[in-house]
């Protein structure tokens, strides 16, 4: 390590734009604080709620407004003050003071996103206390660093209930302005799902909006603290269906034409597509072309393949820590919600 240390600078061109009205309002609120105070932000919430992307967009806009660099770092249990903030390292046979990315950001007056903040140790978080004070200072040996006026810091983390995450030390938490992030509204999550799928699929996205709406609605029905599905899962399902779609098949599956069940299946699809309770669906809703479009698409993929693709993208077949899917009744409930 030498003076040519390369720090984790955030590339604004690589930060995806945020979509959705409620997401935009949250961004504006956070920017108002970060632009007009020196207070550190702490964004917490369930996995996949968009905390990291929000923090990156805050950092991106702050960086552009104030013409300062933006940085990004992920915490881990192995990190120390020396590797992250400031410390002594053995270089060429002698101990030398080396700046970590946090000290570098303090001196450049930049903004830094500290992700996975609860995926570390109490000892490391407490090292931030003096940095988060009004004096914003850190030191080692006879070296002391004061932060420039434009220095800002944003922390992000999942809730402590998630595996590998810790509860925050009180003295650390007292210095923060916290925002709890829940999952976005249905319409915002629909837009986010389409955005992720469009960005990450190499082929043009041909899956109709009605199918995306059905996927997002079903994800939201299944989602729980123990089973925290997000727009990422919805996008995975969307891309997999995009790859499996057979554009030449237009004939409806018998699954949708069976006289005894056709009406119930149509009502179920319409309810999720339009986000209305089945009891208040109108005849116009049931006859809407988007419902026909959904049924044609599922038929072209195959009802069973549609179901298996959905469950694959929804982590149904994975043995994941914290997901309480070991009971057959729970698994059957989830599987039965899909088609």
Secondary structure, 3 states (H helix, E strand, C coil): CCCCCCCCECCHHHCCCCCCHHHHHHHHHHHHHHHHCCCEEEEEECCCCCHHHHHHHHHHHHHHHHCCCEEEEECCCCCCHHHHCEEEEEECCEEEEEECHHHHHHHHCCEEEEECCCCCCHHHHHCCHHHHCCCCEEEECCEEEECCCCCEEEEEEECCCCCCCCCCCHHHHCCEEEEEECCCCHHHHHHHHHHHHHHHCCCCCCCCHHHHHHHHHHHHHHCCCCCCCCHHHHHHHHHHHHHHCCCCCCCCCHHHHCCCCHHHHHHHHHHHHHCCCHHHCCHHHHCCHHHHHHHHHHHHHCHHHHHHHHHHHCCCCCCCCCCCCCCHHHHHHHHHHCC
